[in-house]
Amino acid sequence: MFITKGRKSGRMDDLKQLYAHPWDKDDVSDLHKIVEVVQATALLGVSGTPQKACQALMKNNNRPIIFPMSNPTSQAECTAEQAFSWTENKCIFASGSPFPKLTIDDKEIVPSQGNNAYIFPGVALGIIASKSSRVTDGMFLLAAQVLFCFVLFSMY
């Protein structure tokens, strides 16, 4: 599988296996070519300059998902302004770092920030309250799902 190439273990955990695909194509190290070949619709925390990759996402999705997650802001893979510009203002954007407000089509936009800081306090409280001796991936997954439900219900 392409995602495991270069990893010491050469494998990934079961949850990631659900989303991985066999890679029987030529070796491709150019991100925008990979986006084209796998027909990706989202780009999460990629390294480098993703302009061509963001533009390639537009071929696969009317509203490409772009999540540059690197911190601090100076290390982000792209800015909110770049992501919106590269996708003709159609992307769904959230970053690991805060970005300033933008004006797009005469509307003020506050770029979304997706950050695990919202999960950790609740997980920590749960660990203390339950006197857990281990913290599993499932605990974090459940915390994320519960947080999502709060966001979803607050929209209605």
Helices and strands as residue ranges (DSSP letters): G 2-4, H 14-17, H 31-38, E 42-44, H 51-60, E 65-67, G 73-75, H 80-86, E 92-95, E 102-104, E 107-109, E 112-113, G 116-118, H 120-130, H 137-154
